[in-house]
């Protein structure tokens, strides 16, 4: 189970560490970043399934992958790189984070 997510320079997040539980509610005002968290989890899911970032970017640009905006919109600061990470519970020994 995904127990936390780390975001750096991803959409509206400069840097964030979000703990997750079996049931997590994202509550906030409009445009506060709730959907951006879900899109980060979706992107991590695609990467965990073995999709290459280039293929994901191409799918986003063509409209095949559902992500709001264009691939350039994934970065809060377009001149910097971004990073996403997740921590898992119940993974086999040696696993648990990426």
Number of C-alpha atoms within 10 A of each C-alpha: 12 17 16 16 21 20 22 19 19 24 22 19 20 13 14 14 14 11 13 15 10 7 5 8 8 9 9 9 7 8 9 11 16 15 15 19 20 13 18 22 19 14 18 18 13 14 13 11 9 9 13 12 12 9 11 17 16 15 15 18 16 11 13 10 14 12 20 13 12 13 14 13 14 22 19 18 16 13 7 9 12 18 12 18 15 20 17 16 12 10 12 8 6 6 11 15 14 12
